[in-house]
Amino acid sequence: MQHQVSSFLRPLSSDSSNTIASLCSKRNFREAFNRFGLNIFSNTSLFTPFIKSLQSLPSTKQLHCLLVVSGFSSDKFICNHLMTLYSKLGAFPSAVALYDRMNKKHYMSSNIIINGYVRDGDLVNARKVFDEMSERKVTTWNAMIAGLIQYECNEEGLRLFREMHELGFSPDEYTLGSVFSGCAGLRSVFIGQQAHGYMVKYGLELDSVVSSSLAHMYMRNGKLRDGQSVIRSMPVRTLVAWNTLLSGYAQEGCPETVLCEYKKMKISGYRPDQITFVTVLSSCSDLAIRGQGQQVHAEAVKIGASSVVAVVSSLISMYSKCGCLEDAAKAFSERGDEDEVMWSSMISAYGFHGRGEEAIKLFNTMVEETEMEINEVTFLNLLYACSHSGLRDKGLELFDTMVEKYGFKPSLRHYTCVVDLLGRAGDLDQAEAKIRSMPMKPDAVIWKTLLSACSVHKNAETAQRAFEEILKIDPNDSSCYVLLANVHASAKRWRDVSEVRKSMRDKDVKKEPGVSWFEHKGEVYRFKMGDRSQSQSKEIYSYLKELTLEMKVKGYKPDTASVLHDMDDEEKESDLVQHSEKLAVAYALMVLPEGVPIRIIKNLRVCGDCHVAFKYISVIKNREITLRDGSRFHHFVNGKCSCGDYW
């Protein structure tokens, strides 16, 4: 058949080739066929414009039928084009059927099918095709290695890379890019360093894509300096490299450096993308600097990235952690696509601000009015919201719903929320029983959650048991010593407090210092307990002294029980005045105009005395004060806190 058809074919001139390409680009396929007929198939370069221009499955099937009738369907070049087209248009089974009918399978044909299976997540069939191939090229190995690593089969992907190298194939930039990603996923810096050697050996150290992957690998393994060194050595720093650098700093807990490097990136003329915005907004969240976050939000709007799911979720988190729940809700309401991550982020924001009822209401709306899948993270955020809002019974009900209705297996984090829920409600025995009956081994966090509840409810016996369990897991955790000392101090058991403090000294366990800060006119002002390093320290302490007297007139009584030293009441009061959050709020009152809300951030949990003091200050100064501590948000208005004294 093909021989009979070919006898009617005649070679076409270059002008004819240009005409065919022009007609196809305008989607005038019928005119092209009418003018040139089957001569189009006389040369694969003439056929290519048709393949590149087709954008629908029906048109592709029509062309396929024409090729079968004309006798060209067995041409390997044409088959490869058709398989690629079927795969691109979402009809991959048709591509597989065409591949299966091929008598002799070219390696390019197999590559197309492997890539198609990988795109569908079918690694079993991808590997089957790979194993059956009689001839492989580097591109074949790349497709299979990339597929395995893409779906986090990192060990198998790296094993295949070793096999490839042992068989004499030289890796290229695509191979090494995948290998570095696999090493990052496995947190295997040793294998990554070996691959780095291959990179140098094959002269690929100047390739920007490979260098960015290498830097990411080092940073993911905690080798921040090595990653920086790789990026600095790049002849041209790409946006991918900048994003890798920013992500590395964020991962290492250096949010201030992220913002500094972000400024350098913009000065260098690079335009941020959605990956950049997610990293930078997360750093603004960590520092709780609303002003910088708003600027980044404006930049995201300017380039059209503010409706991207990941960016919206980051905006919700940023505004929430900066104490601006209304702005977080606004970002959520202006979302584009529906996505469970955004909904979970908003539920989490409500929970962080102690608005458990709103979190549950939003969850009910998500279930009743959308078709999104509910996942374990959604329930984790709900349980957190309930525990920080005093919704004990509702939280336990949701935990049962998660297990019985949705069939999710609770993780350690879910159990930690339940223990927190019970502990905050004072059900310490039930909370301890829940830990000891869990199907998995408890970690230090869940025991510390119980210990924290014991500190609130002044239960020394349960606190001691929780403390001993924490020591078995992490004997250098300073916070557990402080919590136990708080329990003893509240009962005025000063000998026990001294023993705890002596144990800390003997084991060289250092207490994490309390730090509070707030943002004003683009600057961040930090305060530590007893801090006198500020240029206006004398004025701050004088202001605090006057403020304390005003508070006492209104009925404030310093909570000296929270002082971990056996001293007279006057000394204890002096100690309480020096707490970092009090210094921060005093300075904020001094520099901010009247009526402007105050937003303070503290790295540790606010003490009981400061919590009471902030209530009085909100009344005396007629000021709204928002305090974000290490546990949650507190909004003080007219002498009341949003937490309802439940924190």
C-alpha positions, 0 to 999 in steps of 0.5 A: 500500500505504501509503495503504491501511494508513494508512486504518486508522490513528488518532491516539494520545493522549499517554498511549498514547505514554507507554505505548508508551515504557514497554513498549519500555523493558521490552522488551515489544515483543509487548504493544505491538504487540498493544495498538496495532498499526500505529498505532505507525507513524502518528507517528515519535515513537511508532516511536522507542522501538522503535528505541532498545530493540532490541539484537539483529540478529534483532529488527531484521530482524523489525522491518524485515520488518514495515516492508516489509510495512506499506509504511513502509520508504521513510520516510526517518526510519525508514530512517535509524533502521534504518541506524543500528541495523544499523551499531550492531549490526555489520551495516553491509553491511545499512545500505549495502544499505538506503541504496543502495535509497533513491530520494532520499538525505537528507543525514542518511542519507549522514552515517550511511553516512559514519560507518559507513565511517569506523568500519570504516576504509574511507575510500575509500567514505566519501569516495565517498559524501561526493563524491556528495552534492548537499547537505552540512551542517556535520555532513557535513564534520565526519564526513569531516574527523574520519574522515581525521584519525582515520586519520592522513590529516592533510593531506587532512583539513586540506585538506578543512577549508580547502575547507569554509571557502572554501565558506562553512561555519562550523566548530563545536566538532567541526570545530575539535577534529578540526582541532587533532588534525590539526595536532598529528599533522602538528606544524604549529603555523602551521595550528593558530594559524590554527584558533585564530583561527577558534575565537576568531572563532566564540566557541568559546574557552570550549568545554572540549573544543575548548580541550583539543584546542587545548592538546594541539596546542600542547604536541605542537608543543613550545609548552608555555607556549601550551598551559598558557595555554589550559588556565589560561584555561578557566573550568572545567578538565575531566579531559580538560584535566588529562590534556592538561596532564600529557601535555604536561609528560611529552612535554617531559621534565618528570616531576617537574612531572607528579607535582606537577600530578597532586597538584593535580588530585586536590586539585581533586577530579578522579578520574583515569582510565586516561589519567591513570594511564598518564602518571603511571606513565610519569613515575614510570618516568622518575624511578625512584621506586618509592614514588610508583609504588606509590601510583599503582598502589594508586589504579588498583586502587581505581577498577578501572583496574589491569587495563586493558591500557595501565595494566598495560603502564605498571605493568610498565614502571614496576616494571621501571625502578624495579628491581623485576622481580618486581613487574613480573612480578606485574603481568603475571601478574595481567593481564586481557585478553591483549594483545601490548603487555603481552607485549612490555612484559614481554619488554622488562623481562626484557631491561632486567634482563639476563634474556635467557633468560627473555625468550626463554622468554616469547616462545616461550610467546607463540608456542605458547600464545596466538593473539596476533600477533607484531610488529616491536616484539616482536622489537626487545625480544627483540634488546635482551634478547639484546644485554644478556645476551651471547646473540650467536648466539641474537640473530642467529638471532632476527633471521633468524627475524624476516625469513625466517619472519615477513617483517618488514622490519628498521628502523634500530632493529633494526639498531642492536640487532644492531650492539650485539649484535655490538659487545658480543661483540667482533665490531667488524669485523662490526658496522661491516660491518653498518652500512655494508651496511644498506639505510637511512642510518645515524643517530648512534645506531647509530654511537655504539653501535659507538663504545661497543663500541670503548670497552669493547674498547679498539679505537682505530682503529674508534672513530676511524672511528665518531667521524668518522661521528657528527660528520657527523651531530651534531657537538655530541653530547658523549657521542661525544667522551667515549667516544673519550677513554675509548678513548685514556685506556685506552691511556694516549694522553694526547696524543689525550685532550687533542686530544679535550678541546681539540676539545670546548672549541673547538666549545663542546661541553659534557659532560653531567654525571653525576647519581645519585639514590635515593628515601628516605621520599618524598624524592629525593636527588641527587648530582653528581660531586664534590658537596659541596652536601649538608648531610652532605657531610663525613660522606659523604666520610669514610664513603667513605674508610673504605669504600674502605679496607675494599674494598682489604683485600678486594682492590679496586684502583681502575681508574684507566684510566677517569680522563680526565686524566694525573695520578698514581695518588693523584689519580686515586683521589681523582677516582674516589671523587667519582663520583656513584654512589659518593656516592649509595650511601654516603649510602644506606648511612648512612641506610637500615636494615641489610639494606634493598636499595639502589636507585640511578639514574644518568643515564649509563653506570656506569664500570668502577671503580664497577661493580667497587666496587659488587661489593665493597660488596655483600659488605662490607655484605652488601647488595643494590644495584640500579643503573640506569644509562643503558643497563641494570640492574645487580643486585649481590649477594654480589660478583656483578652480574646483567650478568655484566660484560657491559654 
